[in-house]
Amino acid sequence: MNRIVISFFLNLITMIIYCQQPSYSFGILNYNNSAKTASLGGYSVAVIDDDPTTSILLPSNNNPLSSGKVVLNYVNHFADTDYAFLNYTHSFKEIGVFSATLIYCNYGKFDYSDPDGKLSGAEFYVYDIMGQVGYSKKLFDNFRLGINLKYASSVYENYNASALGFDISTTYFDPKKQLGSSILIQNIGRSIVSFQPSSKKENLPFNIQLSINKKLSHSPIRFHFMYHDLQKWNINSLESKNIDSKFKVFTGNLSNHIVLASEFLFSESFNIRLGYNFKNRKDLQPVSKAGGIGFSWGVGFNVKKLNISYSYSRFHFSGTSNNLTIVKSIKKTNN
């Protein structure tokens, strides 16, 4: 049975790599980063432990150690945008590990106006909401397979749209060697209802991610390497100048896919996290001064029976993202 599952997964990867999804909608499908994930650059973290927050993005991280835990996450984004999610994980013997997540994104309050720009005094709200169910199963030692099923809905004034999608992933993590890796195929699917009935169905923000991490044997430091958007080589938001050399164009394209991060694991109760996203730095930095754009950092600590994580990510001098995640165990884990 395990061979059949692995064969199916590898064939799926091969098929999807050649798929073309040039445009997309439903950005809420990417709003599933906990504070830990955000502080490490915002992509999949291939570590299997008792922290359920990374499995919301990477379903194969779901494992029995996370069973019985509730996750509450809130993000104060820029431009009056904020989002939050609530997650619960439960393990069933011989069946696998399930998780359920509800994500809500509020884009703020807007004023009605006529074509001349005259305000009417009325207001309306714009928001997205998504439900997600995750499942993970151990195939053999140190290797897990996971899947997320998603339903997303967008409400923009009187206009509505919805979509169905899924993620599939594998995680390998050796707790003795403290070595991990993962493959995530994210947001496979299309819209089922468009804002305009005559509009064609839209693609979802498709992404293939690879990640590798290693904790040093005699040091409390874990290094992470993430490579995103494997399905497309050139993901430049800005066109390259004609005077750029082929080598500069190549290194620019390569670095756009890479995120580097590290964790300083001082104890089970306290750690510090740092991340660097090359693409964010290149795309969002002003011409005059780059500052801390592209960098992210965060901390994790325990307070009584709560695990609290905070992250700070800077996208612009006037645009930062503050992420707070709280994990609470409400049921004893039976392994």
N, C-alpha and C positions, 0 to 999 in steps of 0.2 A: 504493500500500500504506500509506504514512504517513497519508494522509487517512482511510483505513478505520479504522486504529488510533485516531487522534485522535477520530473520530466515535464509535467504540465507547466510548472513555473518557469523553467528555462525556455520552453517554446513560447510562452507568453512574452517573456522579455525580448526574445528575438523578433517576434511579430511587432511589438510596440515600438521598438527602436526605429523601424522603418515607417511608422505612422507619421503623418503630417498634420499638425494642429496649429496653424499659424496665428489664430486669434482666439480669444476666450473672454468669458464673463464670469460672474459669481466669485469675486475676490474673497468672500467669506470662507471659501474652501481652504484658504491658506491661513486663516486666523485661528490656528489651533496650537500655537506655540505657548508653552508654559514659560515661566520666568527662567527656568534652567536652560531650556532649549534656546530661548531668545538671547540669553547672555553668552551662549556658545556659538553665536552667529546665525541662528534661526533655521538650522537644518537638522536632519536626523542624527540622533546620538545613539550609537550602538553599544549600550551598556545595559545588561540585564541584572537588576537588583530590586530592592523593595520600594523604589520610587516609581509610582504609576504615571508621573507627569510626562515622561518621554514617550510613553506608548500611545498617547493621544495622536501624535504625529506618526509614530512608527509602530504599527499594531503588533508586530512580532516581538516587541519588548514586553508585551503583556505576559505575566507569569504569576504563579501562585503566591509569591512573596508580596505582591501588591493587592491581594484579595482582601476585601472588606474595608478598603480605603476610599474616602471621598476627597475630591480635588475641587477647590474653588479658585478660580483665576480671574483677575481683573486687570485690564490694560488701559491706561490713560494715554491715548494716542494724541497726535497733534491735530489742529484744525477742528476742535470740538468733536472729534471722533473717539469713541471708546468701545471696547468690547469685553465680553466676559464669557466664561464657560463653567459648567458644572459637570463633573465626571464621577462615575462610580465603577469599581472593578470587582468582579466576583469569580472565584474559581470553582469549577465543578469537577470532581474526581472522574477520571477516565474519559471525560468529554473535552475539557479544555478551559480556557480562561476567557470570560466575556467582559466587555466594558460598554457603558452607555454614556454618551456625552451630548449635552445641549449647549449650543453656542449662539450668542446674540451679539450683533454688531449694530451700534447706533451711530449714524452719520450726522446727527444734529437736527436742528430745527431751521426751517426755511420759510421765507416770507413770500406770499402770493403778490404778484404784480401784473399789470397789464402790459401790452406790447411796447408801450412808451416808457415803461419802468416805474410807473406810479404804483405805490404800495397800496394794497386794499385793506391792510390791517389784519388779514387772516394769515394763519400759519399752517404748515404741514410738516410731517416727519418722514424721514427716510431711514429704513433699517433692513437688515438681513437677519435671517434666523436659520439655523441648521441643526439637524439631528443626526447623530452618528452612532452606529453600533459596531464594536470591534470584537474580533475573535482571534485567539492564538492557540497553537497546539505545538507541543514538543515533538519533533520528529525523531531525533536521537540526541545523544549527549551534546550539550552546548549549542544546539541548533534548533531554532524555532521558526515557524511559519505563521504569518498573521494576515488578516484582512480587515478593512474598514468598509462598511456600507454607509453611504451618505445621502441625505435628502436636504436640499437647500432651497430656501424661498426668499425672494427679494420683493419688498414693498416700497415703491417709490411713488408717493402721493396716491393717485388712483390706479397706478400701473403695477402689475404683478408679473413675476416670472418664477419658474421653479426648475430644478435640475436633479438628476439622479447620477451618482457616481460611486466609484469604489477605489480603494488603495489595496495593494498587495505588497508584502515585504517578507524578507528573511533576515534573521539576526543570528550571527555566530558570536558567542562570548565564552571565553575560557576563564573562569574565576581564579584558577591557579596561576596562569600566566598573565592574567589581567590584560588580555588581548581581545579586541572585539572588531567586528565588521558587519556591515548591513547593505542590503539593496532595497530601495523603496521605489515602487512605481506608483505615482500619485495622481489622483484625479482622472481616472479613466471613465469617460461618460460624456453625456451631452445634456443640453436643456430639454425639458419635456413641455414646458409652456414658456412662450416668449412674451416680451412686453407688448409687442404688436402681433396680432394673430397672423398677419401676412408675412412676418419676419421668418427667416430661416432659423433652424435650430443652431444654437451656439455651442462651441467647444468649451470644455472646462480647462482651467489653468494646469495643463498636463506637465509633469516633471518626473524625471528619473534621477534618483540620487544614490550616490555611493558614499560610504563613510568607513573610516578605519580609526581605531584609537588604541593606545597602549599606555599603561601605567608603568612607570619606572620601578624596577625591582626594589631599590633601596632609597627611594625618594617618594614623597607624597604628591607627585605631579603626574597627571594624565594628559597626554597630548592627543588632539583630535585633528583629523584631516577629512574634509567633506568636499565632494565634487558633485555639483548639481547641474541640472539641464543636460544630462548626457545625450538626450535625443536630438540635440541641435548644437552644432559647433559654434556658429556666430550668433551670439546673443547680445551684441553691442546695442545699446540704446542710442548711441551717437555714431554717425558715420565716420570711418577713419579718413584721415587726410590722405590725399593722393601722394604726398611727399613722404609718407611713412614707409620705412623699409619693410620687406617681407618678414624679416625677423621680428620687428617691432609689432607688426600686425599679428603674427603668430603668438608671441608672448602675451599680447593684450587679450586675444581671444582665449588663451589658456587660463590666464589669471582670473578672467571673468567668472569662471566656473568654480573657483577654489575658495573655500572658507577654512581658516585656521583657528584653532581654539585650544585652550588648556584649562585644566582644573587643578587647584591647589587643595588637596584633601588633607587638611590639618588634623581632622578627627571625624568621627561619625556624626558629630554634632555641629561642626562648623567647616565650611569650605568657601573658597573664592574662585570665581570663573571669569575668564577673559575670552573674547572672540574678535576676529577681524574678517570682514567681508570685503573682498577686493572690488567686486562689482558695485556695491553701494558707495564705496569711496570714490570710484572713478566716475560714476554717473551723477552723484549728488553733491560733490564738493564744489564750492564757488571757485571762480578763477583766481580771486585774490588770495584766499586763505583756506586751506583744507580743514584745519582744526582737528577735532576728534571724530569727524564723520567717517563712518565705516567701522568704528570700534564699538564694542559692547562689553559690559562687565556686569557682574552680579555676585550675590552672596547667598548662601544657604545655611540655616541654623535651626536648631530645635529649641522650642520653648515649651516646657512641660510635655504635653502629649501632642503638640502641634509641630509640624515641619513647615517652616516658612522660607520662601525664596523671593528674592527681589532682583530685578534686572533693569539696566539703563542702557538704551540704545539711542545713538544720535544720528539722525538722518539729514539734519540741516541746522544752521545756527538758531533758527526759530522753530525747529521741529524735532522734538525728542519723544521717546516712548518709554513709559514707566510701567513695569509689569510686576504684579504681586500675585504669588501663588501660595495657597495654604492647603496642606494635606493633613487630614485627620483620619485615624483608624477608628472605625465604629464597630468592627467585628474582629475577633481573634482569627489569625490565619491557621488553618489546619493543613499541614503539608503531608 
